[in-house]
Amino acid sequence: MNLDQLYYWHRGAERPAPVPACQAAYIVCVLLIYRSIQAVSGFHGSGNLSDIFPDWDAWEQGMADMERMIGEYAAFKGTLARGPEQLLKAQLLSDQIGMLLYKVYQFPSLASATDTRDNEVAARLQRIQILYARFQTETAWFSPELLAIDWSTMEGWLNETEELAPYRYGIENLYRQQAHVLDEDKEQLLSYFNRFESTPAATYRELSTSDIDFPDITLSNGDTVTVKVDLHEIRRRRRPPRGVAGRRR
């Protein structure tokens, strides 16, 4: 499968067509990252949620670990300028939090997908969403504090500390966007809106899946189907790309 085919496979299209290389490369990167996360988390899309956690008690322990690690990460505030070793410790802990966050989120999220009317699972999913919002708020200090370190100093740390190599691109990119990064109090203020921003989509998702009784309809060929959102999505995905077919005259 080449890059063009991979891109259109991801989009759900039936016929590959030319696509900008940058977009195809982006999809490849996303898939590679997803595979890496799978390798670390142990979940391989088998449909068996025990690949992530054996049971809800283990998930609760994961949530407790998240709470503890968020507190440990907050303790790095005001210490990044001490040297590259301190920055590396913060980055490594951020990696651990990210990998655990993926697991504690996906476990209730995938369980909820099997039955969107299970209120207990939905409540657990909301708990991790709230915890993630809290994590964003309590880590809003990181970028402003990092950018307070002079670039010449940071560049020296990156050149002299081999362990920081995996984080070099992200750090350099943050400095490149320095003019667009707010100070700590404003970054923290923005983080408070994380949950509110997702509310309209979450409301629609619940109304369109959990809280609606879909009717049955009879098609012109005599088949009876239940009207659902996913049927519309299938029809939408099967539409040919513009300019290939179905062009209005």
C-alpha positions, 0 to 999 in steps of 0.5 A: 500500500503506497502513501496515497492508498493509505491516506484514502484507506484512512478516510474511508474512500473506496478508490485511491486518488492523488493526494498531497504528500504532506497529508499522506505523510501525516497519516503515516506518522499518526499510524506509527505513533498509534502503533508505538502506543499499542506496543507500550500499552499492550492493547492491539485492538483485539476487542478484549479490553483486558489488554488494557486493564484486567478489570475496573479495580485495576482501572481505578488504580490507574486513575489513582496513579494518574492523580499521584503523577500529576502531583509529581509533575506539578512539583517541577514548577519553578525548577526547569531553569536548574539545568538539563537534568531537571528538564529531562526528568519533567519530560520523562514523567510527562511521557509516563503520564501520557501513556497512562492517560491513553490507557485510563481513557481508552478503557471506559471509552471503548467500553462505552462504545459497546453500550452508550446507555450504560450510565456507570461506564459513562460516569467513569469516562467523565471522570477521566475527562475531568482529570485530563482537564485538571492535568491541562490546568495544572501544567499550564505553567510548563511552556511559559517557564520553559520559554523564560530560559534563554534560547542560547542556554536551551540550545546548549542543553540540547547539544550537550544532553543526548537524552534530550534528543527525542524532545528536541523538535518539540522544544525547538518548535515551542521556541519558534512559536514563542511570540504566540505563547501566553504567560502562565496565568493566561495559559491557565485561564484558557485551560479552564475552558477545555471541558466546555469546548467539548460540550456541544459535540458531547451533547450531540453525540449522546442525543444522536446515539444514546437518547434516541429511538431510531425508526425502521424504514422500508427501502424501494427494493423492499429491504427494511433498515433502521435509520442510524447515524452510521448509515449516513456516515457510510453513505457519505464515505462512499461518495466519490471524490469531487470531479471523479463522478457524480458531478452536477451538470 
